[in-house]
Amino acid sequence: MEFNYLCSCCKKRFEIEPHLMVCPDCSNRQEADQPLLGVLEVELHGTADKNFTIDSLLPVEKEYFPSIPVGWTPLWEPLNLRQEWGFDFLYIKDDGANPTSSFKDRASFLVSAFARKHGINDLVLASTGNAGSSMAGIGAAAGQKVVLFLPSKAPAAKLVQALQYGATVYRVQGSYDDAYDLSLAYSRQRGGMNRNTAYNPMTIEGKKTVSLELFQQLQKVPDYVFTATGDGCILSGVYKGFRDLKKLGLIDRIPVVYSVQAENSAALFRAFHRGKFEKIPGTTVADSICVDVPRNGFHALSQLKAHGGRVITVSDEMIIQAQAKLSRSTGLFTEPAGAAAVAGFMKEKENLPKEATVVLLATGNGLKDSSAAATGIRVPENTIGSLNDIM
């Protein structure tokens, strides 16, 4: 298999180089408070059969990957929900089962390997929490140094996790978008490889592995995939995996992908309907998808429009209800961003054929943000000393 970069805007091709992050021509037209221009995709050339190995479809050789078991996460068959909702082919992809308990390990794994291949030991990024703790954990396994810019309001569990892995953490007075800009400035001045979502081409490429796994686990292409969306990088990764499979002749169609956003942080939803991105500060219980300017916005929007994707919003109340529903019906405790995908399906299920194969992406473990989950339950106020206190 051979690989090169392809600019998602001008379609110019480049050799894969460690210093090249975005298209040098298109990025010169970058405007403030707008998604990235010149996002680079990895383009593959070659052949593969249905027995392909996932690493054979990635642009870094297997020996450079750190010894940490990323991917091949469980595909749940939620019997109770299937029976209640009437969807016999409903599945939940549990990426909270990754080593650092989030989907972001897929991107961090490839970024780490790419950096090791090119002799780079310092990695820099901004994160709402999951990408940072992920890169810190993967970096620890690879013996790499990680510098993380994290909004001060990020959930405590994600901060502690990153520090436990040994990352250098700078807490930012501001939003994720502010942290993103600071991390780019830091890497330009201090060097190292920047892992920021969409800015580093390996982030989308790493996230495509979820689609490759789904194809191998299901032995077919699903009809619908629901994923929560913030920056739009997971969304584009999902599309990239299925597009690669189609290019290789292993599938004949791309599934309908539902991009699910929180009502109060819905930049991609607005752009999908209005044709332009507007920076409107947002807040949501699903911190992982709370983004004012989706850095992969233009690229994600083009994928949705090219492949008949759909964008919907759900309220914070719907997210918390879906989180509780999933926990109490299946035993799967996912964080609010993962629950947003479930909420999206609950909102749309009456519009879908019951015989469809549907996959919901649960992108992180619920313990990543237990304080958010606590809003959907009642914690006992009183303690007991004996059974007499409750009899």
N, C-alpha and C positions, 0 to 999 in steps of 0.2 A: 504494500500500500504506500502511496506517495501523498504528501500533504503540502499545502501552501496556504497563505492567507488570502482572503477575498474581502474587499471593502464592501460593506453592506449598503453604502451610498452610491459610490461611483463605479463599483464593480471592477476596480483595478486589482491586479494580483501582485502579491509580494512574497518573497521568500520568508520563511519563519525565522525571525531573529529575536533574541532576548530583549533587545532595547526597543523593539517596535511594538507599541501598544495600540495606537489608533492610526488610521490613515493620515499620513502627514499632509496631504492636500486638503482633504475634507475638514480635518480638525482646525485648519487655519480659518475656517468660516464659523467656528464655534461662537455662539452667542451666550451671554449670561442668562442664568435661570432657565436654560433649555437643556433637553437631553443631549447626550453625546452625539456628535457627528463623526462619521468614519469608524464606527464599530467594526472590528475585524472578526470575520468568521474563519474557522479552519475548513478548508475545502479538501476533500479526500478524492483520490483517484485509484481505481483498482477493482478487484472482484472479490466476492465473498459468497459462501454458501450459508445455509441456515444453521450450520454448526459452528459459526464463527465464534471466536473468543472476543470479549469486549475490548481487551487491551490491544488487539490487532487493529481496531478501528480508531485508535488514539495516536496522536502525533509524538508520543514519547515512548521510548522503549521500556519494557517491563522492568529491567534491572535498576532503573532510577527511582522507582516508586518506594516510599518508605514502608517498613514492615508493620502496617496497621490495617486491619481488615475493613476497608471501606466498601460499601455497596453490597449487592445481593441481599437487600433488605426483604423482610417477609411481605408476601402478598396475601393479606387476610381475606377470608371468605366469611363475611359477617352474617351468619345464619339468621339471627334474630331480626336484623334490619332487612334482610332479603324477604323474610316472611311478612314483616309488618308493611313494607313499602311495595312489595310485589315485584321486585327486581331480582330475578334468579341469578343474574350474572353481574352483581355488584361486587366490586373489590375495593380494598383499601391498601394502598402502598405505604407501609410504615417506615418512613425514613428517620423516625426518632430512634430506630434501632442501630443507626450508624454509631461509630465509636464515640463521638462527642455529642451524640443525641440529636443531630439535625441533618437535614438535606445538604447543608453547605459543605459537608465533608467531601462531597463529590467534586466540587470545584477546588477546594483546598488540596485535595489529593493530587490532582493533575498539576496545579500551580507549583506545589512542592517538588514534584518530580521534574517539571520543566526547569525550575531553578537549579536543582541538583545537576541536571544534565549540562547546564551552562556554568557551573561553578559558582553560583550565587547563593550566599548563605543568609542574607538579610532580607526579610519580607516586611512590607508595610501595608496597612490597610485601614479603612474606616468601616464601621459596622454598627448596626442597631443592637448587636449582641451575638447572634448565632454565627455569623461569618467570622467574627473575631475570635470567639472561643474555639471555633473549628480550626482556623488557621493556627492558633496557638497549640492546639492538641496535635494536629498533624505535624506542625513544625517541631514539636518536642520529639516526636517519633523519628524525625529526619535529622535531628541535631541542628536545626536552623533557629535563628534569632527572629522573633516576631515583635513588631512595634504596632500597637493598636490605638486608634483614635475612636473613643466611645462616648456617645452622648451621656451626659451626667444622669439622665433619667432612665437609662437602660436598666432592665431588671437586675436586681442584686445577684441572682444566681448566675447570670451570664458573665457579670464582672468577676465574681469569685472564680468561676470556671477558668476564665482566661488567665487570671493571676496564678491559679493553681498549676496551670501548664507552664508557667514561667515567662509569659509575655510581659513586655514593658507596656503599660497602659497609661494613656493620657485621657483624662476625663474632660470632655469638651462642654463649655457653657454654651449650649445651643442645640440645634437639631442634628439629625444624621447628615443632612446636606452640608451643614457647617463642618462636621467632622470629615466628610468626604473631601472637601476643598483643602482642609488643613493637611490631610494625609498626602494629597498630591503634591502640595508645596514642600512637605517634609522629604518625600522621596526624591524630588528634583534637587533639593539642596544637599541631602545626606547620602543619596544613592540607594542601592538595594532594589529589589523588584517590588513593584506595587501590585497588590492582589485585588484592587478594587473591582467590584462587580461591573461587568461589561467593558470597563477600561482595559482590563487584562483579558485577551482573547481566550485564555485557557479556562476562564470561569464558565462561559457558555458551553465550551467544548466538554468540560468535566460534567456539567449538569445534563448533557445529552444522554449520559449513561443510564439514566432512569428509564428512558424510552427503550433503549436496547434491552434492558433487563425485563421490562414489561412484555416485550415481544417474545423473549425466550421463555418467560414464565407462563404466559398465556398460550403460546404457540400460534398467535395470531395478532392482528392489530385491533385494539379496542375501538369501540364506536365513539365513546366520549371520554375525555379526561378533564377533571376539574382540578385547578390549582389556584391557590391564593397568589396574588400579585402585588409586589411593591415596586422594585426597580425594573421588573420585567425580565430579569435574567433567567430565572427558572422557566418562565413561559417560553422564552426563545430556546432554552436548552431542550425542553420537551419537543418543540418543533424540530430542532436540529437533529435529534436522534431519529425521529420518524422520517425526516427528509433524507437522511443518509441511508436508511433502510430502503426507501423507495428508489433512491439513485442506484443502489446496488441490486435492485430487482427482487428484493426479498418481500416487499409488500406492494400493493397496487393502489393504496390510498392513504391519506393522512387523516387521523381521527379529528373529530370536532373538539377543539379545545376551548373550555370555558375558563376565562380569566376572571377570578373573583376578587373584588376589592372591597375594603371597608367604606361605608358611605361617607365618612368624614376624612378619608384619605384616598381619593379616587381620581388622581390625575390622568391615568390611562383611560378610564371610563369617560371622562369629560372630553379628552382628545379624540377618542373613538367617535363620539357623537358630534363634536364641534369642529374637528379638524385642526385643532391647535392646542399646544400645551401652555397652561397657565400656572404660575407658582402661587398656590394657595395653601398656606400652612394648615396642616391637618393633625388630628389626634384620633387615636383609636386604641382600644384595649389590645389589639393585635399589633404589638410594637414592631414585630418583624416585617410588617408590610406598611409601616407608617413612613411615607416618603413624600416630600413636597415636589421634588423634580425627579421623576424616574430616569435614572441615568441611561438605561437601555430603552427609553420610551419610543424613539423613532423606529428602532429595529423591531421591537416587540409589536408595535402598531402595524408595521408593514407585514409581519408574519400573520397576524390575526386577519388582516384584510385579504391577503393572498390565499389563505387556506380556509376561509369561511369560519373563522373563530368568533367567539362571542364574549362580550364583557358585561358583567353584571355586578351589582353592589349588594351588600348585606349590612344590616345595622350591627352595632356592638352587642345589642341584646340578642340578636339572632346568632351571633358567633358564640356567645356564652351558653345559650341554650343548646346549640349544636355540640359544643364541647361536652356538656353534661350528658346529652343524649348518647353520644358515642361512647363515653365512659361507662354508662349504666347499661348499655345494650350489648357492648362487645368486650369491655375490659381494656379498651385502648384509650389511654389518657394522652391526648395530643395538646400542644400549646395552642393559643388562640389563632395564630396564622394557619395552622393545620386545620383547625375547626372551621375556619372561614370557607375552605373548600367544601366541607360537609354542609355548612349552612347554604352555600350556593346550590348544591345539589338538592337540598330540601326545598329550596325556593323554586327550582326549575323542574323537579321530577314529574310533575303532572304534564309537562310539555314534551316528555321523552317517551319513546316506545318501551314498554316493559320488557321486551325481549332483548334490549340493547345490552352490550357489554360496556359497563361503566367503571372507571377507575377514579378514586378520590385520592389525592396526594396528601398524606398526613406528614407535614414537613418537619416536625420537631416534637420532642417529648414534653409532656405537660409540666414536668417539674422544672422546666426552664423558666417558667413564670407562674409560680403557684399563687402569687397574690392576685393575679387576674382571675384564676380559676375560683378563688375563694369568694368572688362576687356572685357566683352562681350556686353556692351551697350555703347551708346554715351551720355554722360552727357552734357546738354546744357551749353555752355560757357558764354552766355550773359544773363543778366536779363532784364526784361521789366518793364516799369512803367505804361503802359496803353495798351489797345488793338491796338492803333495806331502803336505800335512798331512791330506788327506782321501782320498787315493788308496790 
